[in-house]
Amino acid sequence: MNDYIMLRKNRKHLRIIAFVLFVILCNSERVFANSLEEIVNLKGSWKFSIGDKPEWKNPNYNDNDWDKVYVPRSWESNGYEDYNGFAWYRTEFEFSDDMSDETLLLSLGCIDDIDEVYINGHFVGGFGTMPPKVATAFNMERRYEVPLEILNVNSTNHIAVRVYDYYNEGGIVSGPIGLYKIAKDPLLEVNLVGFWFFETEEEMKLRKENQEEQIAGKIFVPAYWEDNGYRDYDGLATYSKEFKLPQNIGDEELYIVLGFIDDVDHVYLNGKKIGSINTLKKSEGSDLQFHEIFRGYVLPQELLKYDDNNHISVLVYDKVGGGGIYKGPIGVATKENYEIIKQRNLKRKSNWELFLDSFGY
């Protein structure tokens, strides 16, 4: 009996440990495992100073007398205990010309609470709202598109991160830290993982009232839009992106692959509707919930442009919880490859199912 009680206790402890590991893995490997390829690892020693001066973003600023801290780790864990307020991080990296035709992304993991990021003195993005109207973004993973035109090719590039923390731990605290490019997917003719134009219904109305044609915002796909700065947003939003087809693709039947979307989607190619989750669910007779159904739609040949940009637009409605194009793969595939991609994703169990399987459920 004592052995049985001890076994039950040990199993309980193992479940708790496994659950903690599960949460950690889900938080840190959401996109990077399959969609992105690291080209510069930025983990390690960064220059650091508390305070706030605008000239600290400049690439030629002399930071020789600054302290050195480890990133990612809270500044409290780096010796700045009980400090709340402004601080800056600085580091540098080399960029080679063989990356000059890639889509680049800077990942800074999770920052507590608010950040502004500069590369070579150019502002590339930020999450949260700085004082006096403070709004934290401590639980959002930072992913910023890096414009190639601001980079120094085959030379030194400088990163400066302005951080404001108003409570508890502060700084660049966790997550993938580095410069990434979009990973190649041999099953996709065109890989559309990356930054898409994005606007909510309210933003769209405001843009039209101002008679503006260009959507201003961009977010990373695939990811919940809550992880891209649209916290607690439920309702309508539009994703859009342009792509070119390779010349050697011939007359093969093509599909737009959109992975998993939460909840309802309507998809348009060059201004014409080509499908929606409603028709997809009806044709497949699936009893799955909308957010559990793998998305793929035929690209009609008569709508495709082989000598110009094609425009894909995805209207998404989310009722509650996380929303958006949240899980890939994302791109254009031939019919044959689409069927392979689809079967792989239908057979793949969720992390939660794998977790339960490990304990015999």
Steps between C-alpha positions, in 0.01 A plus 500: 500500500783740590666427167173572322458835679860593419446411134189719485693791654789459257263495204333814628837676527597387151175638362563837659856513364386394152227762500745776591734388221206491263407860578860615460539326164173637371601850599842498341468285185168613353628602158874452490519120483371467143455842342824689567872439471746677726780687324638707791479388863467805724483323835777592738671818617337836416596853607254641756423825679214620714361844415365644178676714240390523134858498369543144633327368186774639273741242354807719562422564868794410728372239748841377618425586863165319505443189707469155337197278564385162371205488256243351539476546875323760712715794606424406862678169433789700354551696823249785464269392779185698578558737207193623313520763225687557174804308380675437169667195345755516216675237290637453147514236228650437158280463190628332183388568143383139447199587720407810299209332316340350813207615714662573836348502845644615833376296796542641852281252688290645781579847639364627831318738459534735198763538224617706206753338266754675275740356243777736386296783651183412306183415692378150404220442751380476857228354722305661781450868580769712660430744788297696583223267373666170584370177342705186558585240236699269727344179364547569128786351300685774311545436129601791278548514124844632410507722187802401293564860398597601857763227535873535443598213273826322588543743787394566860136564587379641831188411698367725778199405713325752723305330781263632763403283797254620761449192718676181605771363267619701202693470177552244223398204712448187286454342160687468169751784453648542156472590134299253293404434139201310365584130487468321166211253467553252214125434476414864434549671165467835679557535874275771649615475861600847613352845534156567352309825481229498765215718619198464726152599389529830689839576341358424155210743552740769620729447200209533257371812676844654456501384135819301546572204273790336681450288813742630762541204737695176463502188715685170489326194354446237636421621852194601697435869444504540879871411485549777243370782719123465456428390855143401589378586149196305376328579173589549133848548359663480157834346402653578160821420316641501146696217342650399166484153351817329377536489121542121484178409679316421176125428494483301822201541728604717793374547855537781749598337829390698808555248779262554791282807554297607803206517421323586169682596178412622151782496244544723193747477212556815294169640623289187437373270775640147465373332817408507866494272802124464454533334158806303613324359806191415295698323225706295745211421734731559794375501859804700611476852636594777256839565662588128473454474122805518273458773236580454133324654199537448124654795318296533177733512199291773334565732796874441530762736360827345386665825391398724789424505872205301633307642793362269770258635758357310799205637695489344847232517768585394854226477763697433818850406617799495267443612142658496157721284278668334794681189370671411171619396252411807293561526126420374150525130415423269210201271547729200559703677766190653658358152561827399671498814716136452590541136602802585714306766686188287539704216650708725723379505859493818698754562778218454750409159353864394506523612861195292599630202300817503706291408806286235338182702439 
